[in-house]
Amino acid sequence: MNNNTAKINAGIRALTYKPFEIISGKVVSIDTSAVTMTVRPSDDSEPIEQVRLAAVTGSSDGMLLYPEADSDVVIGCIDGPGEWVLLSAGKITKAMIKIGSVSYEMTDNKVSIQNGNVVLDISNTAFKISTAGESLFDLLKDLLTYLSVLTVPTPSGPSGVPTNIADFSNLLTRLNNLLTH
């Protein structure tokens, strides 16, 4: 190969090289099991399938944004030809972040944080804290139940149940309104 041929080849490579491509479009569908979506580009060309929702490749760690169907998105081809990823979304329905054993998931009515076996769920109606073998709800329910039937020894025999048993029943009702199993 002579010097001119090498220069021509380098010039052609420079002209055809695209380090990235960015386009806008609308979400056609989302495949939650594959963590991908199909996007119809704004120029009405053929839909682009298997657009990744996660920017991190080769790992389950990272952030996932789930755009709403038919919402506007911007996608980019950044890892090579045909490797598209979500860059921006007009409206999302769910966000997830995972780093190691810690995961965070949020929708419009629930936030869930999990670190190993410890779970914290906060919804628009209730609150839950639990581990693999215990939940705050069950612990507090058992405590109130045991207190409501508490008897203690006296010189004349065991005492009766507390006179304020209705208060304990009221606390159990309030607990059900605040926490979930």
N, C-alpha and C positions, 0 to 999 in steps of 0.2 A: 504494500500500500504506500503510495507516494504522499508527500506532504499536502498536496491539493486535495486528494481524496479524503484524507483525515480531516481536513478543515471543512469540507463539504458535509461529511458524516456528522461532525460536531455541530455544524449549523443546523442540519435537519433535526437532530436530537433536541437542540435548544428551541426550535420552533414548535415542535410537537410535544414538548414536556409540559405537563399540567400538574403542578404539585398539589393542587386542590381545586375543587369546584363547589360552588354554593348556589343553590336554587331555592325558590319558594314554591309552595303548593298547598294542597288540602289533604287531610287525612282521609283515606278511603276506609281502612280497617286496621285493627290492632290485634296481633297474635300474642296474648299474654304468656302463653307457655313458651314461645320462642323468644319473647321479649323483643319483638320487632313490629313494624307497621308497614302498610302500603300507602304510598303518597302519590297523588296525581299532580304532576308539575303544573304551574300556572300557565304554561304555554299549551296546555291540553295535549301534550305528548303522552305516550304510553305510561301507565302507572309504574312507579319504581317499587319493587317488592323487597322485603327483608331489610328495611331501613332499621338499623339498630336503635334502641331507645337508650342504651348505655354507651357512654363515651369511653369507658375503660374496657379494654379487650383482654382476653385471656385470664380473667379473674371474676369472681362473683362479687368482689367489692366494688363500690362506686355508687353513683346516683342514677336513678331511673325516673324519668318524667313520663307519665302516660297522658298524651294529649286527648282531648275530646274528639270524637268522630266528627268529621267535616270541619274541623277547626283549621286555621291557617298555621303553617309550620315553615321553618327554614331548615333545610337539611344540607349536609356537606359531605363531599366525597374526599376524605382526608387520608385514608390508609391505602389508597391505591384504587385502580379502576373497579367500579362496582361495589365498593365498600362504603355505603352511605350510613350516616349517623344523624340523629336529631340534634340540632343546634339551638333552636328557639321554637316556642309554641305559643299560639295566641291564647289558648285556654287549656288547662290541665285538669284531669279528674283525680289523679293520684300521684304522690311523690314517694319514692322509697330511697333510703340511703343505707348502705351496708358497709361496715368496716370491721373485718374480723368476725367476732361473735356478737357484735352489737348491730342491731337493725332498727330502723326508724321508718314507720309508714304513716302517711297522712292522707286523708280524704276530706271532703267537705264536712263530714260529721264525726270523724274519729281520728285519734292519734294513738299509735301503738309504739311503744319502745320495748325492745327485748334485748337483754344482755345474758346470754347463755340460757339458764332456766328461769330467770327473773323477768316477769312481764308487768308492764304498766300500760293499761288501756284506759283512755279517756274518751268518752263519746259525749254526744249532746244530751244523753239521758242518764249516764252512770259512769262509775269510776271503778277500776279493778286493779289490785296489786296482788300478784301471786308468784309463787316459786313452783318447782316441780312437785312438791308434796304439800304445799300449804297456800292458803289464800287469806288475805286480811279480812275479807267478809266472813269466812268460816271461823276464824279465830275470834273475832268480835261477837259473832252470833253465839258461839259456844260460851264465851264469857258471860254474856247477858243471860243466857239460858240457865247456867249454873248459879248465877247470883239470884235469879228469880225463885229458885227452889232451895236456897240456902237455909239450913237449919244449924243451930249451934247448941252444944250441950249446956244445960243449966242445972242447978241443984234439984229442981223438980222435974227433970227430964228434958228431952229435946224441945227446942223452941218451934214455933210454927213458921210457916212461910212468911216472908216480909209483908208488912202491912201495905207497902207501896208497890205491890205486884203490878198494878196498872201502869206505873211509870216504866217498869221494865218492858212491858208489852209495847208501850209507846216507843221506847228506844229501839226495839226490834223492828217496828214498822219504819222508823226513820232510817235505820241501817239499810233496810231493803230499798229505800228510796235513793240512797247515796251510793252504795256499793253493789257490785254484781259478783256472782260466784266465780 
